[in-house]
């Protein structure tokens, strides 16, 4: 009877150990994927902002006046 209980406890400890190792592995993979996505999105975001540089809203901080854009605003018919 004691051998059965010891075997069950040893099996449980082994299962928990394998689960923790698997969890750490999955976490490392997810961390790597998030890091790569962040690098890619940073480049895309910088390109997007550089492309819109002439069409961004401007602010006159000295007068406290805020405007939508320096370009003409077309009214829809």
LOTIPA-752270 format. One record per residue (C-alpha): residue in one letter; chain; residue number from 1; x, y, z. Coordinates in steps of 0.001 Angstrom, whole numbers, plus 500000, padded with zeros to 6 digits. Layout:
N
+---+---+-----+--------+--------+--------+
| r | c |   k |     px |     py |     pz |
+---+---+-----+--------+--------+--------+
| A | A | NUM |      X |      Y |      Z |
...
+---+---+-----+--------+--------+--------+
//
This chain:
77
+---+---+-----+--------+--------+--------+
| r | c |   k |     px |     py |     pz |
+---+---+-----+--------+--------+--------+
| X | A |   1 | 500000 | 500000 | 500000 |
| X | A |   2 | 502845 | 502377 | 500854 |
| X | A |   3 | 504476 | 501709 | 497467 |
| X | A |   4 | 501261 | 502698 | 495654 |
| X | A |   5 | 500988 | 505989 | 497559 |
| X | A |   6 | 504684 | 506788 | 496984 |
| X | A |   7 | 504341 | 506011 | 493276 |
| X | A |   8 | 501238 | 508208 | 493017 |
| X | A |   9 | 502961 | 511108 | 494779 |
| X | A |  10 | 506066 | 510711 | 492604 |
| X | A |  11 | 503876 | 510641 | 489484 |
| X | A |  12 | 502067 | 513795 | 490607 |
| X | A |  13 | 505351 | 515608 | 491256 |
| X | A |  14 | 506673 | 514511 | 487847 |
| X | A |  15 | 503479 | 515715 | 486121 |
| X | A |  16 | 503670 | 519100 | 487883 |
| X | A |  17 | 507343 | 519447 | 486900 |
| X | A |  18 | 506617 | 518684 | 483257 |
| X | A |  19 | 503691 | 521137 | 483267 |
| X | A |  20 | 505881 | 523918 | 484664 |
| X | A |  21 | 508592 | 523290 | 482056 |
| X | A |  22 | 505988 | 523308 | 479270 |
| X | A |  23 | 504490 | 526543 | 480607 |
| X | A |  24 | 507904 | 528214 | 480704 |
| X | A |  25 | 508580 | 527086 | 477135 |
| X | A |  26 | 505251 | 528443 | 475885 |
| X | A |  27 | 505855 | 531718 | 477717 |
| X | A |  28 | 509286 | 532074 | 476110 |
| X | A |  29 | 507818 | 531445 | 472645 |
| X | A |  30 | 505042 | 533994 | 473209 |
| X | A |  31 | 507555 | 536549 | 474503 |
| X | A |  32 | 509668 | 536107 | 471368 |
| X | A |  33 | 506645 | 536490 | 469076 |
| X | A |  34 | 505505 | 539641 | 470877 |
| X | A |  35 | 509006 | 541078 | 470639 |
| X | A |  36 | 509169 | 540421 | 466882 |
| X | A |  37 | 505700 | 541914 | 466365 |
| X | A |  38 | 506704 | 545003 | 468324 |
| X | A |  39 | 509792 | 545483 | 466141 |
| X | A |  40 | 507729 | 545113 | 462969 |
| X | A |  41 | 504935 | 547420 | 464130 |
| X | A |  42 | 507416 | 550061 | 465286 |
| X | A |  43 | 508863 | 550261 | 461778 |
| X | A |  44 | 505391 | 550337 | 460188 |
| X | A |  45 | 504183 | 553017 | 462610 |
| X | A |  46 | 507244 | 555186 | 461935 |
| X | A |  47 | 506665 | 554855 | 458176 |
| X | A |  48 | 503005 | 555764 | 458633 |
| X | A |  49 | 503843 | 558867 | 460649 |
| X | A |  50 | 506503 | 559978 | 458159 |
| X | A |  51 | 504026 | 559591 | 455290 |
| X | A |  52 | 501397 | 561679 | 457074 |
| X | A |  53 | 503830 | 564365 | 458190 |
| X | A |  54 | 502411 | 566993 | 455816 |
| X | A |  55 | 498807 | 566228 | 456703 |
| X | A |  56 | 498957 | 566344 | 460497 |
| X | A |  57 | 497010 | 568886 | 462492 |
| X | A |  58 | 498979 | 571861 | 463718 |
| X | A |  59 | 498737 | 573746 | 466972 |
| X | A |  60 | 499652 | 577357 | 467664 |
| X | A |  61 | 500720 | 577098 | 471285 |
| X | A |  62 | 501550 | 580784 | 471661 |
| X | A |  63 | 497983 | 581870 | 470840 |
| X | A |  64 | 496281 | 578761 | 472157 |
| X | A |  65 | 494609 | 578232 | 468764 |
| X | A |  66 | 494041 | 574695 | 467543 |
| X | A |  67 | 493230 | 573894 | 463917 |
| X | A |  68 | 492339 | 570714 | 462077 |
| X | A |  69 | 494908 | 571038 | 459280 |
| X | A |  70 | 496930 | 573522 | 457251 |
| X | A |  71 | 495456 | 572088 | 454055 |
| X | A |  72 | 492143 | 573232 | 452592 |
| X | A |  73 | 489149 | 571413 | 453949 |
| X | A |  74 | 486807 | 570298 | 451201 |
| X | A |  75 | 483144 | 570450 | 452032 |
| X | A |  76 | 481077 | 567543 | 450839 |
| X | A |  77 | 478137 | 568487 | 448569 |
+---+---+-----+--------+--------+--------+
//
